């Protein structure tokens, strides 16, 4: 499926004359390694947005409690619409009344290494592994590093699809978990949500 088709839902929900979010009209070429980004989104409900580059779009999940560095934590992740690759760099205020209105910061970003394989240990195409409902990958970010897995646990007809995002490894009671989103700082600018919101009101 072409990126144009995959971004139809994303574009249909936004008025780009009001929001500064990228429209994706000028597709950005991906690098040698696929990218990931985690954004904190202070919308109607505070949450983290976890996005993985798959081909020429960012596959996206809303993670209410945010990704954890502790393998003992299982984080629910609800799929949202595909986003353009440029969204990795988006930080700012989405106007009130617009879809997802609120403040966004880039909490972490970097590259990731697909690790999905079949029962015989043979590599499996990452997009296909997501379609099948289980994908493993290693993050190389500024804050998140190491192996993670996304596993679909709900998605039957009539049910809202939901996944689990888990850090692989042995559970650690002293794990760092996830930071307080209101105190967290952008990996791009060093600003907090409050500072970005204040700048957006100027």
C-alpha positions in Angstrom: 0.0 0.0 0.0 1.3 3.4 -0.9 2.2 5.9 1.8 -0.5 8.2 0.3 -3.1 5.6 1.1 -1.7 4.8 4.5 -1.8 8.5 5.5 -5.4 9.1 4.4 -6.8 8.7 7.9 -4.0 10.9 9.3 -4.7 13.7 6.9 -8.5 13.4 7.1 -8.4 14.2 10.8 -6.3 17.4 10.6 -6.7 20.9 9.3 -3.1 21.8 8.2 -4.0 25.5 8.0 -4.5 25.4 11.8 -2.0 22.8 13.1 1.7 22.8 12.6 1.9 19.0 12.3 3.6 17.8 9.1 1.2 16.9 6.3 3.4 14.3 4.8 2.9 15.8 1.3 6.6 15.8 0.7 7.6 12.3 1.8 11.0 12.0 3.5 13.3 9.2 2.5 14.1 6.8 5.2 17.7 6.2 6.3 19.6 2.9 6.2 18.3 2.0 9.6 14.6 2.4 10.6 13.7 5.1 13.1 11.6 5.2 16.2 10.2 8.1 18.3 8.4 8.4 21.6 6.5 11.6 22.1 4.7 12.7 25.3 1.3 14.1 24.3 -0.6 16.2 26.9 -4.1 16.0 25.2 -7.5 15.2 26.8 -5.5 12.5 28.6 -1.8 12.5 29.1 -0.1 9.6 27.2 3.0 8.6 25.3 2.9 8.0 21.6 5.3 5.1 20.5 6.1 5.1 16.8 8.2 2.8 14.6 9.2 3.4 11.1 7.8 0.6 8.9 8.7 1.3 5.2 7.7 4.9 4.5 5.4 5.6 7.5 5.5 5.6 11.3 3.3 2.8 12.7 1.9 4.3 15.9 0.5 3.2 19.3 -0.9 5.3 22.2 0.8 4.0 25.4 -1.1 5.5 28.4 1.7 4.8 31.0 4.6 5.0 28.6 7.3 2.5 27.6 9.1 1.1 30.6 12.7 0.1 31.1 11.6 -2.6 33.6 10.9 -6.0 32.1 8.4 -6.5 34.9 6.1 -3.8 33.5 3.6 -4.7 30.8 2.3 -1.6 29.0 -0.9 -1.5 27.1 -0.5 0.0 23.6 -3.5 1.0 21.5 -2.9 1.4 17.7 -3.5 4.8 16.2 -3.3 5.9 12.6 -0.1 5.8 10.6 1.9 9.1 10.7 4.4 10.6 8.2 8.1 10.1 8.8 8.5 13.8 9.5 6.4 13.4 12.6 9.5 12.1 14.4 10.6 15.7 14.7 7.3 17.3 15.6 7.2 19.2 18.9 4.8 22.0 19.7 1.2 22.8 20.5 -1.7 21.3 18.5 -4.5 23.9 18.6 -7.6 23.4 20.8 -10.4 21.9 18.8 -8.1 20.1 16.5 -7.7 16.3 16.6 -5.3 15.5 19.5 -5.3 19.2 20.7 -2.6 19.7 23.3 1.2 19.8 23.8 3.7 17.4 22.3 7.4 16.9 23.1 9.9 14.4 21.7 10.9 12.4 24.7 13.2 10.0 22.9 14.2 9.0 19.4 16.7 7.0 17.5 17.0 3.8 15.4 15.8 0.3 15.9 16.9 -3.1 14.8 14.1 -5.6 13.8 14.6 -9.0 15.5 11.5 -10.9 14.5 12.1 -14.5 13.3 10.1 -17.7 12.8 10.3 -20.9 14.8 13.3 -22.0 12.9 15.2 -18.8 13.7 14.8 -17.4 10.2 14.3 -13.6 9.9 10.7 -12.5 9.3 9.8 -9.2 7.5 9.0 -6.7 10.2 5.8 -5.4 8.6 4.6 -9.0 8.3 5.5 -9.8 11.9 3.3 -6.8 13.0 0.5 -8.1 10.8 0.7 -11.5 12.6 0.5 -9.8 16.0 4.0 -10.2 17.4 7.2 -8.3 16.7 10.5 -8.0 18.5 13.1 -5.2 18.1 16.1 -3.6 19.7 15.9 0.1 20.4 19.0 2.4 20.0 17.7 5.6 21.5 19.0 8.3 23.8 16.9 7.0 26.7 15.5 3.7 25.6 17.9 0.9 24.7 17.6 -2.8 24.5 15.2 -5.4 23.3 11.4 -4.9 23.3 8.4 -6.7 22.0 4.9 -5.7 20.8 2.3 -8.4 21.1 -1.4 -8.1 20.1 -3.7 -9.5 22.8 -7.0 -8.2 21.7 -8.5 -7.4 18.3 -11.4 -9.7 17.5 -14.3 -8.4 15.5 -16.1 -5.7 17.5 -13.3 -5.2 20.0 -10.8 -2.3 20.0 -7.4 -3.7 19.1 -4.8 -3.6 21.9 -1.2 -4.6 22.2 1.3 -5.1 25.0 4.7 -3.3 24.9 7.3 -5.1 27.0 11.0 -4.7 27.7 12.6 -8.1 27.2 14.7 -9.7 29.9 14.4 -10.6 33.6 12.1 -8.5 35.8 14.0 -6.0 38.0 12.2 -4.7 41.1 14.6 -1.8 41.0 13.9 -1.0 37.4 13.7 2.7 36.4 10.2 2.3 34.9 8.9 5.5 33.2 9.5 9.1 34.2 6.9 11.5 35.4 5.7 13.0 32.0 5.2 16.5 33.5 8.9 16.6 34.6 10.3 14.8 31.5 12.3 16.8 29.1 12.5 16.7 25.3 15.5 14.9 23.8 15.5 17.5 21.0 15.2 20.8 22.9 15.5 20.0 26.7 12.2 21.6 27.3 9.3 20.3 29.4 5.7 20.1 28.3 4.9 23.3 30.3 7.8 25.2 28.6 6.6 24.1 25.1 3.0 25.0 26.0 4.1 28.5 27.2 6.2 29.1 24.0 3.2 28.1 21.9 1.0 30.7 23.6 3.4 33.5 22.9 
